[in-house]
Amino acid sequence: MAGFPQLRLRRLRRTGALRKLVRENRVEVGDLIYPLFIIEGKGIKEEISSMPGVFHFSPDRLSAEIEDIAKLGIPAVLLFGIPETKDETGSSAYHPQGVIQQAIRVIKECVPELVVITDVCLCEYTSHGHCGIITGGEVDNDKTLPLLAKMALSHVEAGADIVAPSDMMDGRVKTIRQALDEKGFQQTAILSYAAKYASAFYGPFREAAASTPQFGDRRSYQMDPPNVREALREVEQDINEGADIIMVKPALAYLDVIRQVRNTFNYPLAAYNVSGEYSMVKAAVRQGWLDEKQVVQEILTAIKRAGADIILTYHAKDLARWRKAE
Ligand code: PBG
């Protein structure tokens, strides 16, 4: 084996073309999913203060945004709903005329080929802000399952291509799979938020989705951040229950989890570059402390390098625009 001076690793870094030739990872616009916040009402397009550049849209204001997303080459969107009314059981989540059900129809009319993924979780729809039904002050796993299945089914009936349960109840993937199959939706895929941690990086999202729990926190159902072996068990459970795509969330502080899941399972793997990760970058860029384009590309590449095939990110439109301008 030759060493220095015959061996010089700098040889292949000399020019941009050489670096491109030996580049190991590249984020494609086709890898991205763009999250959208849909608010019940009319004529609304309002910037979310904690997430500059991200907006609340009412269903009637969606079409221009959807056309823009499709033109940029982004293949998929993930929908979150903010309903007008909330109650103990989150019943506006599975109403056929609910805000997400309306939005799906608008999107499918506007750009039928855009992949529509819906977040399946009750927290935006319950008055207490928890991801399930409350019994005796606790989130009741088994009572929540049929409601999640009902919600998923109503999204699919409205035209969703993929449902994405994010509630972290045990058995939700199985219950949703059964409910979809019974109604003839065998071809509809499930993207499960398999390893979802109880993270402070969801802060800006909770403001955007008005889904902060009114008492307690989510630590009895979302994962404890120090654990990684448990993440593999969560992923295994969801795969056994019928998940088609698995997700690790958040992404940046959990790159090691993404890598371990990648090495252990041969399933398509998604990672969620969450709201807090986005807002930190935006805040520093506003201060003039970071170069947005470079930092965003570095972050998304790191998530890819850790092993994610798919990245859910609020930076999707920016990345797509930069790529178009290259
Ligand atoms: C709903 C849900 C959350 C996010 C996605 N789905 C919030 C939470 O669990 O509190 C977070 C997304 C983000 O921060 O960008 N359960």
Boltz pocket constraint, residues with backbone or C-beta under 6 A from the ligand:
constraints:
  - pocket:
      binder: B
      contacts: [[A, 119], [A, 121], [A, 123], [A, 131], [A, 166], [A, 167], [A, 201], [A, 202], [A, 203], [A, 204], [A, 205], [A, 206], [A, 211], [A, 218], [A, 273], [A, 274], [A, 275], [A, 276]]
      max_distance: 6.0
